[in-house]
């Protein structure tokens, strides 16, 4: 389904405007570049031997004092910025994707349970969701990573940072999936085919997974696109605040954090290029997500 | 009516109980308070004595009860890092954050409403399309990037505005304000704009959607048929009704804005509650974290409850439905 939704041919067939196709392609190119980072990056930023402190803070190649070896300049440790960004984008996308996957799995499961069984199960799950939604994502995520920091000792925090981040983001995002899936499940549960399945005595697990789930999946895919953009932003924000990915294994947010310390000395590129990459990535995903949402939301379509 | 009121208050109390329980668990189980508070080479007996004097040997329920009691009296413990009462720290930082949030809210309303109206009145015009496209860029740009870019342009390159701190503040009783001095106002500008931009997109999109809704309603069509002037129809009749939900959402958003100010305050080294909290997170200063959670939780619950109750007062339909 994912490959189908992300191929441009599919988008033209369902009438996507050229800007949406361009955005989808752009997002694909960025994702592809980051996946292939170890092959296409000019240097390996994870290899300590490959960079030299003597090359630190070199401006981009297109400026007057630039060095042609480093297209976008180097950071404070002499790392090639472009390579660091490619690897960083990979970390950002992996964490964002992981968070969306976890949130979707959790949210769809709980939404199915709530919608199918109703009553107390429903009330419990939905009230927990209400409480969670009444706090902003960033606050909850900060709390989770703060607690994780206190529970794990120093070195382990850095090692477990991606997992902590994924959990910290997903703890807020699952509610949206659960609400959507619950509503859709309630509609489906009242339909004849589900009643028939109940009558033949199929176990609830089978009915939920094999009969209802396929029919409630399309809004989940739409939410996931928009949530991916949001998750990448949340990860970047946490890393920028210093509670996300460590500088030894930076995401785009960590790179911006490092760069921010040099902004006042006129060294703008360390912060600006990763920031630009982040904004372009998120914007591209958002353009596609926004369009998908309008396309699959019949209420909005009538209004337009 | 009384029933609605009671059920809403009950719900609010329940949420606060949950939040306080989370905050208590953090306080009690994340890290060992005895280890943090005792001397480096304290003996086992000394530690046991400290444990007893802190009441940590009591049953859990008793400990939680005491925690609630202390919290209600406004005693939230002592910061591990600053060695000062947490309540004092928060009270000191509160004015800075509230002033920032106030300025950001005013800015975002002042810009968001006209832009939203523009987009609703001429949805296919060039200006509206441009604003719509920019708003998508707006949502995709994280707050800290906006802040860094503003600092780069206005503080580093042009040198017009200060990039960190509150400037000169004047104390009015316990409230320190930066709104009365020139340097205080100048310092407020960049962080205020940064925080406002986060809110702006939301307000703009909401005004646009509400305006489009209202403009297609019968009474507007009737007003048009009567030949009333366009300006009167748009601003007197339509905008007024479209603004109702905008006011509600802006009110509800104040809580998130306070939480989101964490990022803005970090970028601009603004000495508010957010900066206090983020420092607490990186230093694992549990009492400050727990207190901030309690405080923001209380704020959220208060705002939500007041809005819900007001709704029930204003709109009889809601009263009937929930009763």
Interface residues (C-beta under 8 A of the other chain):
Chain A: X131 X134 X135 X136 X138 X139 X142 X143 X145 X146 X147 X149 X150 X151 X229 X233 X236 X237 X240 X241 X242 X243 X256 X259 X260 X263 X264 X266 X268 X271 X272 X275 X278 X279 X282 X283 X286 X287 X290 X303
Chain B: X15 X18 X26 X30 X31 X136 X137 X139 X140 X141 X142 X143 X144 X145 X148 X149 X151 X152 X156 X163 X212 X213 X255 X256 X259 X260 X262 X263 X266 X267 X277 X278 X280 X281 X282 X284 X286 X289 X293 X296 X297 X300 X301 X304
